[in-house]
Amino acid sequence: MTTALFYHDDCLDHVNPPGHPEQVARLDRIREALANPDYAPLDRREAPICDDASILLAHPQSHISALEQAAPEQGFSQIDPDTGMSLGSLIAARRAVGANVAAVDAVLSGDVTNAFVACRPPGHHAEKTRAMGFCLFSNVAIAALHAIRNHGLSRVAVLDFDVHHGNGTQDVLWDVPEVRFVSSHQMPLYPGTGAPQERGAHGQIMNAPLGPGTGGEDMRLLWGNRVIPWIEDWEPELILVSAGFDAHRDDPLANLNWTTEDFGWLTDKLCALATRCCKGRVVSTLEGGYDLDALAESASLHVKTLMEHGA
């Protein structure tokens, strides 16, 4: 058994205007870090282009059509002040969805123990009918619904440690009792959602906001004492992770004070949880992280920890 890495060069063709924090260099730096010989055992797989059926698990056809109409033939088009598209954006977004679906298939089949999806654009801000926050499709929510609808799972955990609240994931999964969704995030901060009282239609959502300046010690207490026990009590059959690395103290878009080692600690605890509950089944997907050095260090440690548990 091993760890799969899903990637495709098409994800470099989603280009934002100069100066935009969600830049091609994010993926380049992760690729460079994972080219180290220490990562040679990774099962490197091509991220496939998804079909409409996968996207329709989370979004209506009107959402797909609106993005197709917004896609530019050259240059850039803006969906909102933060979210844009280039000529290659739709294919990149379809590969991000397709990689999540393929990763779920690979993990649930027993072909690999766990997987990391190194694709962009990210997805956890994309709501059912609204692209926003650099995100076009709700990648991880689609993965969860694929596991439920196409693999028959009844208990899926979605765990989001990006510094921004996963409002899109929450919107898609609000009335899905087969998923427990947890988001820890800075508050106040974009997008302004994620208050503790937002619990989902079935009480299956936990929002755990953190104040500016919160460091790794408080994060470890939160995840170790509240989040992990709540998820473990439910005995999930699969754990999906929205892996944003923008809670790092060096990230320019937020004000939490986590270190690279904090991400390693959290990854280890989530993998250990998966070992106890669901044969180690974890699919992790890149979300945010905008300081390039911190991103490369944190994402590569995240993958290294997945590999240690996947061996």
C-alpha positions in Angstrom: 0.0 0.0 0.0 1.2 3.5 -0.7 0.2 7.2 -1.1 -1.1 8.4 -4.5 -0.3 11.9 -5.8 -2.8 13.3 -8.4 -1.6 16.1 -10.6 -1.7 17.4 -14.2 0.1 20.2 -16.0 -3.3 21.5 -17.1 -3.7 22.9 -13.6 -0.9 25.3 -14.4 -3.1 26.8 -17.2 -5.5 28.4 -14.7 -3.9 31.8 -14.7 -4.9 34.8 -12.6 -3.8 38.4 -13.3 -0.3 39.5 -12.1 -0.2 40.0 -8.4 -3.1 37.7 -7.6 -2.2 35.4 -4.6 -3.7 32.3 -6.2 -0.8 32.0 -8.7 0.6 29.3 -10.8 3.8 29.4 -8.7 1.9 27.8 -5.8 1.7 24.5 -7.7 5.2 24.9 -9.2 6.7 25.2 -5.7 4.8 22.1 -4.4 6.0 20.1 -7.5 9.6 21.2 -6.9 9.4 20.1 -3.3 7.9 16.7 -4.2 10.6 16.1 -6.8 13.0 15.4 -3.9 14.1 11.7 -3.9 12.5 11.3 -0.5 9.1 11.4 -2.4 10.1 8.8 -5.0 7.8 6.1 -3.5 4.7 8.3 -4.3 2.3 6.6 -6.8 2.1 9.5 -9.2 -1.1 9.6 -11.2 -2.6 11.9 -13.8 -5.6 13.9 -12.7 -8.4 13.0 -15.1 -10.9 15.5 -16.6 -14.2 14.9 -14.9 -17.5 14.5 -16.7 -20.6 16.7 -15.9 -22.1 13.9 -13.8 -19.5 14.4 -11.1 -20.0 18.2 -11.0 -23.8 17.8 -11.0 -23.5 15.9 -7.6 -22.9 19.4 -6.1 -23.9 22.0 -8.6 -26.9 22.5 -11.0 -26.4 22.6 -14.7 -26.9 26.3 -14.7 -23.7 26.7 -12.7 -21.7 24.8 -15.2 -23.3 26.8 -18.1 -22.5 30.1 -16.4 -18.9 29.2 -16.0 -18.7 28.0 -19.6 -20.2 31.4 -20.8 -17.8 33.3 -18.5 -14.7 31.6 -19.8 -12.6 34.0 -21.9 -11.2 33.2 -25.4 -8.1 35.2 -24.4 -6.9 37.2 -21.4 -9.0 37.1 -18.2 -12.6 37.3 -17.2 -13.7 38.3 -13.7 -16.5 36.5 -11.9 -16.1 38.6 -8.8 -13.3 40.9 -7.5 -11.4 37.9 -6.2 -12.3 35.2 -8.7 -11.3 35.1 -12.3 -10.9 32.8 -15.3 -8.4 32.4 -18.1 -8.5 30.3 -21.2 -7.3 27.2 -19.3 -9.4 27.6 -16.1 -12.3 25.3 -16.9 -10.1 22.3 -17.9 -8.0 22.9 -14.8 -11.1 23.0 -12.6 -12.5 19.8 -14.3 -9.2 18.1 -13.5 -9.3 19.2 -9.9 -12.8 17.6 -9.6 -11.7 14.5 -11.6 -8.7 14.0 -9.4 -10.8 14.1 -6.2 -13.2 11.5 -7.7 -10.3 9.3 -8.9 -8.6 9.6 -5.5 -11.7 8.5 -3.7 -12.0 5.5 -6.1 -8.4 4.5 -5.6 -8.6 4.7 -1.8 -11.9 2.9 -1.5 -10.8 0.2 -3.8 -7.8 -0.5 -1.6 -5.4 0.3 -4.5 -3.7 2.9 -2.3 -4.0 3.8 1.4 -4.3 7.5 1.0 -4.0 10.3 -1.6 -3.1 13.9 -2.0 -4.6 16.0 -4.8 -2.1 18.7 -6.0 -4.4 20.6 -8.3 -5.8 24.1 -8.7 -8.1 26.0 -8.7 -9.1 25.3 -5.1 -12.7 24.5 -4.3 -13.9 25.0 -0.7 -15.4 28.5 -1.3 -17.5 27.5 -4.3 -21.2 27.3 -3.3 -23.9 25.4 -5.2 -24.6 28.2 -7.5 -21.8 30.7 -7.0 -18.1 30.6 -7.8 -16.1 32.7 -5.4 -13.0 33.0 -3.3 -10.7 31.8 -6.1 -12.9 28.6 -6.4 -15.0 27.4 -9.3 -16.3 23.9 -8.3 -16.7 22.5 -4.8 -14.0 19.8 -5.2 -14.0 18.1 -1.8 -17.8 18.2 -1.4 -18.1 16.5 -4.8 -15.7 13.9 -3.5 -17.8 13.3 -0.5 -21.0 13.0 -2.5 -19.3 10.7 -4.9 -18.3 8.4 -2.1 -21.9 8.4 -0.8 -23.8 8.1 -4.1 -21.5 5.9 -6.1 -19.8 3.8 -3.4 -22.6 3.5 -0.9 -20.9 5.1 2.1 -23.0 6.3 4.9 -20.5 8.1 7.1 -17.9 10.5 5.5 -15.9 13.1 7.4 -14.8 16.3 5.7 -12.1 18.2 7.7 -11.1 21.7 6.7 -8.1 23.4 8.3 -7.7 26.2 5.7 -7.5 29.6 7.5 -10.7 30.7 5.7 -14.1 29.1 6.4 -15.1 26.5 3.9 -18.4 28.2 3.1 -18.9 26.4 -0.2 -18.3 23.0 1.3 -20.8 23.9 4.0 -23.4 25.1 1.5 -23.2 22.0 -0.6 -23.3 19.6 2.4 -25.7 21.5 4.6 -28.5 19.0 4.2 -26.4 15.8 3.8 -26.7 13.7 6.9 -24.1 11.2 5.7 -21.3 13.8 6.1 -19.8 15.4 9.2 -18.1 18.6 8.2 -15.6 20.4 10.5 -14.0 23.7 9.7 -11.4 25.5 11.8 -10.7 29.0 10.5 -9.8 32.6 11.5 -12.7 34.8 12.4 -13.3 37.6 11.6 -12.0 37.0 8.1 -13.3 36.3 4.6 -15.9 35.0 3.7 -17.5 36.0 7.0 -19.3 32.7 7.6 -18.5 29.8 9.9 -19.9 30.9 13.3 -20.3 28.1 15.8 -24.1 28.2 15.6 -24.0 27.2 11.9 -24.6 23.5 12.6 -26.2 22.1 9.4 -29.7 20.7 8.9 -28.9 17.7 10.9 -26.4 19.0 13.5 -23.6 17.4 11.5 -21.4 20.5 11.0 -18.9 21.9 13.5 -17.5 25.3 13.0 -14.6 26.2 15.2 -13.5 29.8 14.7 -10.1 31.0 15.9 -9.2 34.6 16.8 -6.4 36.4 15.1 -3.0 35.5 16.5 -4.0 32.0 17.5 -1.0 29.7 17.4 -0.3 26.0 17.2 -0.8 25.2 20.9 -4.4 26.3 20.8 -4.9 24.6 17.4 -3.7 21.3 18.9 -6.0 21.6 21.9 -9.0 22.3 19.6 -8.3 19.5 17.2 -7.1 17.0 19.8 -9.8 17.6 22.4 -12.9 18.6 20.4 -12.7 17.8 16.7 -11.0 14.4 16.6 -13.2 12.9 19.4 -16.4 14.2 17.7 -15.4 12.6 14.4 -14.0 9.4 16.0 -17.3 8.8 17.9 -19.0 8.8 14.5 -16.7 6.1 13.0 -16.3 7.5 9.5 -15.7 5.2 6.6 -13.6 7.8 4.8 -11.9 11.0 5.8 -11.5 13.9 3.3 -9.3 16.8 4.1 -9.4 20.4 2.7 -5.7 21.1 3.2 -5.2 24.8 3.2 -1.8 26.0 4.5 -2.7 29.7 4.9 -3.0 29.4 8.7 0.9 29.5 8.6 2.3 32.5 10.5 4.0 33.7 7.3 0.9 33.7 5.1 0.0 37.2 3.8 -3.8 36.8 3.7 -4.5 36.0 7.4 -3.2 36.3 10.9 -2.9 32.9 12.5 0.4 31.8 13.8 0.8 28.1 13.0 4.2 26.7 12.0 5.1 24.1 9.4 5.4 21.6 12.2 1.9 22.3 13.3 0.6 21.1 9.9 2.7 17.9 10.3 1.3 17.3 13.8 -2.3 17.8 12.5 -1.8 15.5 9.5 -0.4 12.8 11.8 -3.4 13.0 14.1 -5.8 12.9 11.2 -4.1 9.9 9.6 -4.0 8.1 13.0 -7.7 8.8 13.3 -8.2 7.2 9.9 -6.2 4.2 10.9 -8.5 3.7 13.9 -11.7 4.3 12.1 -11.5 3.4 8.4 -8.3 1.5 7.4 -6.3 4.6 6.9 -8.5 6.0 4.1 -7.7 9.6 3.6 -8.0 11.8 0.5 -6.5 15.3 1.0 -6.9 18.1 -1.4 -4.9 21.4 -1.8 -6.9 24.5 -0.9 -5.1 27.7 0.2 -1.6 28.8 1.2 -0.1 31.9 -0.3 3.4 32.4 1.1 5.3 30.2 -1.4 8.1 29.1 1.0 5.6 28.3 3.8 3.3 26.5 1.3 6.1 24.3 -0.1 7.4 23.4 3.3 4.0 22.7 4.8 2.5 20.8 1.9 5.6 18.6 1.5 5.5 17.8 5.2 1.8 17.0 4.9 2.5 14.6 2.0 5.5 13.1 3.8 3.2 12.3 6.8 0.6 10.8 4.5 3.3 8.6 3.1 4.5 7.5 6.5 1.0 6.4 7.3 0.4 4.9 3.9 3.4 2.6 3.9 
